[in-house]
Amino acid sequence: MTLLARRVDPEWLDELPANDPRAVRSRRDLRLMNRIMSHAAIIRRALERGLSPAPLHIAELGAGDATLLLRALPPRASGARLVFVDRQPVVSGETVRKYAERGFDASVDAADVFEWLRADGPRYDCIVANLFLHHFEVPQLAEMFALASRRTRMFAACEPRRARIPLAGSRMLGLIGCNDVTRHDAYVSVRAGFCGRELSACWPAGSEWKLEESKAGLFSHLFLASGATVCRS
């Protein structure tokens, strides 16, 4: 049982211009950290349990540079579609091209996540969030989940685990060359992370949803909501 109270504080990367050299370096650090924490593999295993092999429609919230799903998703037949949602997207043309080579029609929506979810848009087989939910307080998470539950039949998230070992690990990132922005934000992220059934408690009640929540490796926390059926439009 964790002794850490949850605390959401601002992260430096969110406040820096996208082209700031420290921000560019920190995004590179995040790609390294995702590999160390095996987030692509964690999300891939979660999706494999709940999604069919048919072409998929997937949206990622707070997608950043959108490189995570390149490692989490297998190649698909034509008709697969990905949408990356972020207020300040930094998705390169090269990344979009790589998705196209793997059978995905990838696009970017530069939008606030709440406004995007409220819009009368298409439904998705899955909505994914990676290292994103911890930025929000419980009332915001509850609102986000209520909106997302109307737009998807599956929601998968991989977040920092709020516990002593991840907190200690966040203090050691300088040893692998992470810059000051990454080191600051990693500690803040762990303090804002999740444990137990905290995310499940924010999901709207309903018997059609199956909720799973657990530790994932040493540093991460997995949340999976599945079972609702939606029609694409």
N, C-alpha and C positions, 0 to 999 in steps of 0.2 A: 504494500500500500504506500502510495506516495505521500510525502509530507509537504509537498510544494503546492501552495495556493496558486491558482491560475491568475496571470496578470498580462494584459494586452497593452503593449507600449509601441510607439512608432518605430519603424525600421528605417534605417538610413537609405537603403536602396530605393524605397518608395518615394523619397523626397528628392533624389538626385535626378538631373536631366538624363534622358536615356543615353545620350552620347558622351556623358561625362566619363573620363578615363577610369575613375574609380568604380563607376557603375558597370562599365564594360568588363573590367577585371572581375568584379563581384559576380556578374552573370556567368563568367567562365568558371569561377570557383563553385557556383551552384551546380553547374553541370558535373563537375568533379564530385561534389558531395552526393548528388543523386546516384552516381555510379557506386560510390562507396557504400551508400545505404541501400543499394539495389532496388530503388523505387520502381524502375521500369519493370523489373522481374516481378515485384510484388503486385503491381497493377496488372501485368499480363496474366498472372495466375488468377487474380480476382475476376477479370473479364472472361477468361476461358471457362469459368464455372457457370457463368450466367448468360453468355451470348452465343448465338448460333454462328456457324461458319459463313452464312450468307453475307452479302455486302452490308456494311454497317453505316449508320449515321451517328456520329459521335461528336460531342462538343466538349471542349476543355475550358474551364473557368480559370481566369488568372493565368493564362497560358505562357506569358513571358515570351521567350524565344521559340517556344513550341517544339523543342527538340526531344522532349521526353518520350512522346508516343512513337517516335521513329524506332525506339528500342523496345517499346511495349507491344506494338501491334505487328502481326505477321502481314505479309503481302496479301492484297485482296483483289478480287475480280473487279471489273469496271462497275461503277455504281456506288462504290463506297464513298462516303463524304465525311470530311472533318471540318469543324468550325472552331477557330481559336479566338476566345473572347478575352480581352484585356483593355483596360483604360489606356495603357501606354504600351502597345504591342511592339516587339522588336524582332519580328519574324522576317528572316532574310528570304530573298528570292531563291537562294540555293536550297534552303530548307523546304520551301514549297515545291521545288523541282524534285527533291528526294522523295517527298510524299507521292508526287505524281508517278514517279518511277515504280512505286510500290502499289499502285492501283488506287490511290486516294485522290479525290478532288478536294484539295485543302484550300480554305479561305480564312480570312482574318476579319473579325468584327472589332473595331476600336470603340468600345462601349463600356459604360459602367455595368457591372454584372447584374445589379438589381433591375436597372432599366431594361437590359437585354432579356432577363427572365420574365419581366412583366409584359413584354411585347407579345403580340399575337403572331408568334412565329411557328415554324415547324416543330414537330416532336422529334425526339432522338431515342435511339436504342439505349444510349448510355451518356451520362454527363460525368466527366472526370474532373477532379481537382487534385493538384499536387502542391503541397507546401503553400496552400492558399487560405484554407478555412481558419487557420490560427490567427489571422489578422482581425477577426471579428468577435465581438462580444455575443453572449448567448441570445439576446433578443434579435440581433441581426442574423445570426445563424438560423434561428427558428423561422424568420421571414424568408431567408434564402431557400431553406429546405421546403417550405410550403410552396413557394413558387416553382422550384425545380421538380417537385413531385408531380406537377401538372404537365411537365414538358418531357418526361422521360420514363422509361420502365426500369431503369437501373441507375444508381448513383454510386460512384466509387471514389474514395478519397484516401490519400496517403499523407499523413501529417507528422510533425514532430511529436515524440512521446515525452510527456512531462514527467520526468523522473530523474533520480540522481545521476545515473550513468550517462544518459544523453547530455545532462547539464555539464558534467565533467568533460565529456567529449567536445562540447562546444568551446571550452576554454583551451583546447589543444590544437585548434585549426591552424594556428600560426606555424606549427611544425610541418604542415604539408603545403605551406606557401600562400595561404589565404590572406587577403588584404584586410585592412582595418574595418571596412564596411561589412565584409562577410563575417568577421569575428564578432563584431557588435551584434549584427542581426541574428547570428546563430544562437547566441545566448538569449536574446529577446524572444526568438521563435520557440525555444524550448520552454521558457516560462509561460508562453501563451499556448503551448501545445495541449494535448489531450491524454486522458487515461480513463480506464474503466469504461463506463457506458455514457459518457458525457455527450457525445454526438448523437447517439441513439435517442437520448432524452429530448433533443431539439427537433427530431424528425416528427412530422405530423402523425397523429395516431391513425391507425387504419389496419384492419386485419389483412388487407391484400399485400402488405409490405412485410418482407422478411428482412430483419436487421441483424447484421453481424458487425462486431467491433472487437478488436484484439490487438495485442502487441504484434509488431512485424519486425523481426530482427532485434538488434540491440537498441536502436535509436528511433524507431518509427512506430506509428499507430495507424492501423487500417480500419476504415469504416466502409461498409457495403450495404446498400439498401436495394432490394430487388423484389420483383414479383408483380409489379403493376403493369398492366397492358395499356399501351397507347397506340393510336393510329398515326402514321406519318401523314404530313400534309405539305 
